[in-house]
């Protein structure tokens, strides 16, 4: 959702966009989201200007978030949760949200 919001992706409902934009909303971001964003850019699936690293650093300043912890328990939980697919990044993001 972090990436979709910053790219103005219409997959996010207007209600969710409003909640994210609200300065009173506490936003948490998994480091895996940063990693996944950079992978998508490297594969050419998204275009980030002026370059992916600069874009991410600017995005982190633009939308204030708290860095979600990554730990052993989250790694274990990422394999225990039931998801319809095995995408490792999504599994870590969901496990982080649950933890």
N, C-alpha and C positions, 0 to 999 in steps of 0.2 A: 504494500500500500504506500510505503514511503516513496518509492520510485514513481509509481503511478501518479501520486499526488503532485510531485515535483514536475513531472512531464505533462501534467494537465490531462491525464488519461480519463476518458469518459466512462471507463468501467467503474469508477468510484461514484457512488450515489452523491447527490447534492448534499444530503444530510451528513454523510461521512466527510465530505470536503469541508463543510462548515465546522464540524467537530474538530478536524485536524487544524483548521485555521484559527480556531478559538485559542487565545493565549492562555486561557485557564485550563486547557486540556493538557494533561501530563502525557507526553509522548515518549515511548521507549523504542529504541532501535537496536536490533541484534547486529553484531558485527558481521554476521553471515549475510545480511542484506547488502552491506557494502561490497563484500566479496562477490556476491551474485551479480550486483550491478556492474562491477568491473569485468566479470566473465562475459556478461551479455554484450558489453561494449567491445571486448576483444573479439568476440565471434561475429560482430557486425550486426547483431540483432537490434541494437539501439545505437543512436549516435549522440555522443555527449561532447559539447564544445566548451572551451577550446580543445580540451583533451579530457579523457575520462578521470584521471587523478585530480586535475584542477577542478573539474565539474563536481566531483564528490566532495572535495574540501569546501568549495563554495556552497554546495547544498547543505552541508552540515552546519554552516554558519547561518544560512537562510532560514532553515526550519530547525528550531531548537529541540533537541531530543536528549533523552538520557540514554547512556550506553547500557544495554542489557548485558548482564553477566553471562559468561560462557564458562561452564565448569563440568566436572565429571558427571554429576547427576543429570545435567541437561543432555550430555552425550548419550548416556544410558537411556534416558527417557525418549530420545529421538528414535531409538530402535524399538521401543515398547508401544508407542502410540499406533493407533490404527488409522492409516491414511490410504486413499485409493491408489496412490502411486508411491514410488520409492525415491523421488527426487531428494537428494541429501540436504540441499539448502532449505527446501520447504519443511522437511522433517525437523531440522534444527530450529527454524523460526517458530514452528508450532510448539515444539518442546520448550523453547525459551518463554513463549507466552503462557504456557501452562504452569511452568515452574514459578 
